[in-house]
């Protein structure tokens, strides 16, 4: 018999253990990520987290943000300014997904903050491979394609990876890598500090002007705290390409299970002729292969370079009730 009760982020529950047993959960449902997200982006009373128990065993966690809509926590309505979380979902133990979703949706409709089911439930960025998508469709959810999120299932060796690319893409990777090496440009993953975080922000803005609006003072505070705290827990790394003692490209990588996730990046435009952003991605993919990771995830966005590097397409969906 299942029971559902409201829980809090600070409760001492086996959150991490459940994520290990879940195929629905992603990095953006970890306690570390959601704790920071709530601290910086939620108002009092907007967070509702359900714990689902089979007798005494925790088998599901469903975190929601309730304001003018019911959204998955960390994944607000994109029309309100987008999302910092690339994937939305719950944490469900394998084989329990359907009964957990049935129980949670029924519970949401009776929650006082939801106004007795008067609010629309909008579940954004559900991955096409997540068991949640099929289940939510069966339960009557309206499905709408939102975005793409390419990824690479990594082979065991670099040679296998290169062989998987087109002849043209292999040639370009070798040519551009050789040029970087000839210029004595090196990859550095230093200990994170405020100085190199600010350098990361500088390179983000340099590569895309619209990131200047994205990097508001509030956003910089959030990202700085996120980078420092999660690096201490070995959940991310910040790496640079250094040329003549100047950082000319940066990449922020997240780690979950045996996957590497490209969260954000930037490069100095005046060095575009060296393709530093692309090269830093190539180095990150190579290192992931050497470390026996199973997947390199480019996260949201269908930029061409992701496919040039072997990315396979994956769709993300909105499910509305």
BELGIFEN-V765408 format. One line per field, one symbol per residue. ss: DSSP state (H for helix, E for strand, - for the rest). phi: phi as a letter, one per 40 degrees, with the letter a starting at -180 (. if undefined). burial: b if it has 9 or more other C-alpha atoms within 8 Angstrom, else e. Layout:
BEGIN
ss=???
phi=???
burial=???
END
This chain:
BEGIN
ss=-EEEEEE-------HHHHHH-E----HHH-HHHHHHHHHHH-----EEEEEEEE--EEEEEEEEEE---EEE-----HHH----------EEE---HHHHHHHHHHHHHH-HHH------EEEEEEE---HHHHHHHH---EEEEEEEE-EEE----HHHHHHH--HHHHHHHHHHHHHHHH---EEE-----HHHHHHHHHHHHHH---HHHH--HHHHHHHHHHHHHHHH---EEEEEEEE--EEEEEEEEEEE--EEEEEEEEE-HHHHHH-HHHHHHHHHHHHHHH----EEE---E--HHHHH---E--EEEEEE-
phi=.cbbacbbdcccbccccccccbbccbdcbcccccccccdcbbcdgcbbbbbbbbfbccbabbcbbbbcbbbcdgbcddcchgbcccbbibbbcdgbdccccdcccccdcbcdccgggccccbbcgcccccdcccccccchccbbcbabacabccccbcccccccccdccccccccccccccccfcbcbbcccadcccccdcdcdcccacccccccccccccccccccccccccgbaabbbcbbfgbcbaaabbbbafbbbbccaaaacccbdccfccccccccccccccccgccabbcgchbcdccccchcccacbbbbbb
burial=eeebeebeeeeeeebeebbebbbbbbbbbbbebbbbbbeeebeeebbbbbbbbbeeebbbbbbbbbeebbbbbbbbbeeeeebeebbbbbbbbeebbbebbbbbeeebbbbeebbbbebbbbbbbbbbebbbbebbbeeebbbeebbbbbbbebbeebebbeeebeeebbeebeebbebbbeeebebeeeebeeeebebbbebbbbbbeebbeebeeebbebebebbbebbeeebbbbbbbbbeeebbbbbbbbbbebbbbbbebbbbeebbeebbbebbbbbebbebbbeebbbbbbbbbbeeebbbbbbeebbbbbbbe
END
